[in-house]
Amino acid sequence: MSSSRGGRRRSQDLVARARQEMTAGSERADATTAADPDPVRGAEPVPPRAGAARSAPLALLVPVGIVALVALRVVFGDELRARIDESACAWTGCTGTGMAVVGWLLITLPVLWAVVAVVLWSRLSAPARGAAVLLGLAFLLVAWVHVPGRRSALYLLLDGPAAGATATGIRWGGVGAGLAVVGVFVVTARAEARRRSAPGRAVAALIAAALLSTLAVAVARAEAAPVTVAEAMPERTFRAAGDTLRRTSGKDLRGCAGVLAGDVLDGCVRTIRVSYTTDDSDAVVHLAAVLFPGERAARDRRGRLPRGAAQLGTPGGETITVNSTTGNWVLLGSVGHADGRSIAEADRGYLLWAAKQVAYRFIGRQVGLLVAPSAADGIGPRTP
């Protein structure tokens, strides 16, 4: 009996000891939980990376910039295009080669800037990246305003004596940009198929070849603009309305210094000065065609001319002056007798007829359609 009681007592002691150990273990577990919170639910939120925080405003800038791009195109597209083309005309002298290069640049600048931005992107700070995106959108807007819509044509968008050359540059710039994009896509796709990165030098060489080759074609195919004597008045002798007119002098000027007294022609780009005589009379015509960057500037300068303003540098003697505008040009015409004698009332008609023929010849070269003038209002040939 005593041994069985002793056994039961030892069993009870073991159970009590086990309960104590379990209680102590749970208390340690609670203490551990309090000291070390659950790593999923109890931990504090992890702050975002600094790079992600910096890229958030930049990611917002792109859609905002695209919306602004569309709004600017709709509201200011025509005015912006006119300003750009007028500035380009002033810089290049409205020559065919210069305006072809300008047209090419208008389309290829977004592509060139995108390549530069991609190459330098990892080295740019957040503000510099934002500036690069904005500048790229500006280049894209400049190109967009020179691209015709579905129901318009390129020749309707452009104006000025070098519009044809500008259109050629725009077309070939578009070809070059398209070839560059397709070439980069092909090289990148082949590199990914081989599980390699696209070779940077090969991509750069491909883009350069595509763009420079189309630039060369654009310059070669650009038609010469009629802004020089050789293009605007190429014939030394021409016939119009039964008369033969012979050129006695011709001069090209960059600017318009010495054409008129004062600065009434300020803002001019270049000037063509020619003199012609007729075979049926002693009329001598002096024409000065002054080019301005845009039609608005030409009309404004024409409105400023003093009444009866005569050209400087022409032979002495009495002359009749006739001033007008055609497109971007202000035409200053002076006509008189070859010997400089006074002009009788009976002479005015045939003298002005000679001046009219020279002016019509010049205007015909500008619009690409040579049309002889018609006699009217007392202005006609000396011998009908």
Buried (B, 14 or more C-beta within 10 A) or exposed (E): EEEEEEEEEEEEEEEEEEEEEEEEEEEEEEEEEEEEEEEEEEEEEEEEEEEEEEEEEBEEBEEEBEEEBEEBBEEEBEEBBBBBBBEBBBEBBBBBBBBBBBBBBBBBBBBBBBBEBEEEEEEEEBEEBBEBBEBBBBBBBBBBBBBBEEEEEBEEBBBBBBBBBBBBBBBBBBBBBBBBBEBBEEBEEEBEEEEEEBEEEEBEEBBEBBBEBBBEBBBEBBBBBBBBBEBBBEEEEBEBBEBEBEBBEBEBBEBBEEBBEEEBBEBBBBBBBBBBBBEBBBBBBBBBBBBBBBBEBBEBBBEEBEEEBBBEEBEEBEBBBBBEBBBBBBBBBBBBBBEEEEBEEEBBBBBBBBBBBBBBBBBBBBEEEEEBBEBEEEBBBBEE
